[in-house]
Amino acid sequence: MENVVLIIHLLLALGLIAAVLLQRSEGGGLGIGGGGGGATTGRAPATPMGKLTWILAIAFICTSIALTIIGAQNSAGTSVVDRLGVTPPTASDSITPAVPDADSLLPPSSGENAPLVPSAD
């Protein structure tokens, strides 16, 4: 089922791209192109390409929502790790990392032979 909806979704995407590219530029976006009257005219009449674009866009959004729902149902309660077939380690199998001594984390004191400030020799 997911494959069928995905194929329809891809065809709608291609159709939507084609419909947008085939439309005549009306110049409303950037103020360039072939528009005529500007602010003095009302809304342009709906063309068949405009209606087709709206239909394809609505269908594209519907298939997007359907794919999201199908994907959520397929992955409910599972993890990617579950699909690998690897069993997670249990508490008895885990090895606790050795915690370093608190004194080893401090910088060397002035009484030790290690220099505190690097010197250029």
C-alpha positions as a Markdown table, in Angstrom:
| # | Residue | x | y | z |
|---|---|---|---|---|
| 1 | Met | 0.0 | 0.0 | 0.0 |
| 2 | Glu | 2.8 | 2.4 | 0.9 |
| 3 | Asn | 4.5 | 1.8 | -2.5 |
| 4 | Val | 1.3 | 2.6 | -4.4 |
| 5 | Val | 0.8 | 5.9 | -2.5 |
| 6 | Leu | 4.5 | 6.7 | -2.9 |
| 7 | Ile | 4.3 | 6.2 | -6.7 |
| 8 | Ile | 1.2 | 8.4 | -6.9 |
| 9 | His | 2.9 | 11.0 | -4.7 |
| 10 | Leu | 5.9 | 11.1 | -7.1 |
| 11 | Leu | 3.7 | 11.4 | -10.2 |
| 12 | Leu | 1.8 | 14.2 | -8.5 |
| 13 | Ala | 5.1 | 15.9 | -7.7 |
| 14 | Leu | 6.2 | 15.7 | -11.3 |
| 15 | Gly | 2.8 | 16.9 | -12.6 |
| 16 | Leu | 2.9 | 19.8 | -10.1 |
| 17 | Ile | 6.3 | 20.8 | -11.3 |
| 18 | Ala | 5.2 | 20.7 | -14.9 |
| 19 | Ala | 2.0 | 22.6 | -14.2 |
| 20 | Val | 3.8 | 25.4 | -12.4 |
| 21 | Leu | 6.5 | 25.7 | -15.2 |
| 22 | Leu | 3.9 | 25.8 | -18.0 |
| 23 | Gln | 1.9 | 28.7 | -16.4 |
| 24 | Arg | 2.2 | 32.1 | -17.9 |
| 25 | Ser | 4.1 | 34.5 | -15.7 |
| 26 | Glu | 1.9 | 37.3 | -14.3 |
| 27 | Gly | 4.7 | 39.2 | -12.7 |
| 28 | Gly | 3.1 | 39.5 | -9.3 |
| 29 | Gly | 6.0 | 38.0 | -7.3 |
| 30 | Leu | 8.9 | 40.3 | -8.0 |
| 31 | Gly | 7.2 | 43.1 | -9.9 |
| 32 | Ile | 8.6 | 41.9 | -13.2 |
| 33 | Gly | 7.1 | 40.0 | -16.1 |
| 34 | Gly | 4.0 | 40.4 | -18.1 |
| 35 | Gly | 1.4 | 41.7 | -15.7 |
| 36 | Gly | -0.7 | 44.6 | -17.0 |
| 37 | Gly | -2.7 | 46.9 | -14.7 |
| 38 | Gly | -0.9 | 46.3 | -11.4 |
| 39 | Ala | -2.9 | 47.5 | -8.4 |
| 40 | Thr | -5.8 | 48.9 | -10.5 |
| 41 | Thr | -7.0 | 45.5 | -11.6 |
| 42 | Gly | -8.8 | 43.0 | -9.5 |
| 43 | Arg | -8.0 | 39.3 | -9.2 |
| 44 | Ala | -7.2 | 37.6 | -12.4 |
| 45 | Pro | -9.7 | 35.1 | -13.7 |
| 46 | Ala | -8.9 | 31.5 | -12.9 |
| 47 | Thr | -7.3 | 29.7 | -15.8 |
| 48 | Pro | -7.5 | 26.0 | -16.4 |
| 49 | Met | -3.8 | 25.7 | -15.6 |
| 50 | Gly | -4.4 | 27.5 | -12.3 |
| 51 | Lys | -7.2 | 25.1 | -11.4 |
| 52 | Leu | -5.0 | 22.1 | -12.4 |
| 53 | Thr | -2.2 | 23.5 | -10.2 |
| 54 | Trp | -4.6 | 23.8 | -7.2 |
| 55 | Ile | -5.9 | 20.3 | -7.7 |
| 56 | Leu | -2.4 | 18.8 | -8.0 |
| 57 | Ala | -1.3 | 20.7 | -4.9 |
| 58 | Ile | -4.2 | 19.5 | -2.8 |
| 59 | Ala | -3.7 | 15.9 | -4.0 |
| 60 | Phe | 0.1 | 16.2 | -3.2 |
| 61 | Ile | -0.6 | 17.4 | 0.3 |
| 62 | Cys | -3.1 | 14.6 | 0.8 |
| 63 | Thr | -0.7 | 11.9 | -0.3 |
| 64 | Ser | 2.0 | 13.5 | 1.9 |
| 65 | Ile | -0.3 | 13.2 | 5.0 |
| 66 | Ala | -1.2 | 9.6 | 3.9 |
| 67 | Leu | 2.5 | 8.6 | 3.7 |
| 68 | Thr | 3.1 | 10.1 | 7.1 |
| 69 | Ile | 0.3 | 8.1 | 8.6 |
| 70 | Ile | 1.3 | 4.9 | 6.9 |
| 71 | Gly | 4.9 | 5.4 | 8.0 |
| 72 | Ala | 3.9 | 6.0 | 11.6 |
| 73 | Gln | 1.8 | 2.9 | 11.6 |
| 74 | Asn | 4.6 | 0.7 | 10.2 |
| 75 | Ser | 7.1 | 1.9 | 12.7 |
| 76 | Ala | 5.0 | 2.0 | 15.8 |
| 77 | Gly | 6.7 | 0.2 | 18.6 |
| 78 | Thr | 9.8 | -0.8 | 16.6 |
| 79 | Ser | 13.3 | 0.6 | 16.3 |
| 80 | Val | 15.9 | 0.6 | 13.6 |
| 81 | Val | 18.0 | -1.5 | 16.0 |
| 82 | Asp | 15.2 | -4.1 | 16.1 |
| 83 | Arg | 15.4 | -4.5 | 12.3 |
| 84 | Leu | 19.2 | -5.2 | 12.5 |
| 85 | Gly | 18.7 | -8.4 | 14.4 |
| 86 | Val | 21.3 | -7.4 | 17.0 |
| 87 | Thr | 20.3 | -8.1 | 20.6 |
| 88 | Pro | 21.1 | -5.2 | 22.9 |
| 89 | Pro | 23.4 | -6.0 | 25.8 |
| 90 | Thr | 21.8 | -6.9 | 29.1 |
| 91 | Ala | 22.8 | -5.5 | 32.5 |
| 92 | Ser | 25.0 | -8.5 | 33.3 |
| 93 | Asp | 26.9 | -8.2 | 30.0 |
| 94 | Ser | 27.7 | -4.5 | 30.4 |
| 95 | Ile | 31.1 | -3.6 | 31.6 |
| 96 | Thr | 31.3 | -0.5 | 33.8 |
| 97 | Pro | 34.0 | 1.9 | 32.6 |
| 98 | Ala | 36.8 | 2.5 | 35.1 |
| 99 | Val | 36.6 | 5.8 | 36.7 |
| 100 | Pro | 39.9 | 7.6 | 36.9 |
| 101 | Asp | 41.3 | 8.6 | 40.2 |
| 102 | Ala | 40.4 | 12.2 | 41.2 |
| 103 | Asp | 44.1 | 13.1 | 41.8 |
| 104 | Ser | 45.1 | 12.1 | 38.3 |
| 105 | Leu | 42.7 | 14.7 | 36.9 |
| 106 | Leu | 44.4 | 17.6 | 38.6 |
| 107 | Pro | 47.4 | 19.5 | 37.1 |
| 108 | Pro | 50.8 | 18.7 | 38.6 |
| 109 | Ser | 51.8 | 20.6 | 41.7 |
| 110 | Ser | 54.8 | 22.9 | 41.8 |
| 111 | Gly | 56.8 | 20.3 | 43.9 |
| 112 | Glu | 56.7 | 17.8 | 41.1 |
| 113 | Asn | 59.3 | 17.6 | 38.3 |
| 114 | Ala | 56.8 | 18.4 | 35.6 |
| 115 | Pro | 56.9 | 22.1 | 34.5 |
| 116 | Leu | 53.6 | 24.0 | 34.9 |
| 117 | Val | 54.2 | 26.5 | 32.1 |
| 118 | Pro | 55.5 | 25.4 | 28.7 |
| 119 | Ser | 58.8 | 26.9 | 27.8 |
| 120 | Ala | 60.2 | 27.5 | 24.4 |
| 121 | Asp | 63.8 | 26.1 | 24.3 |
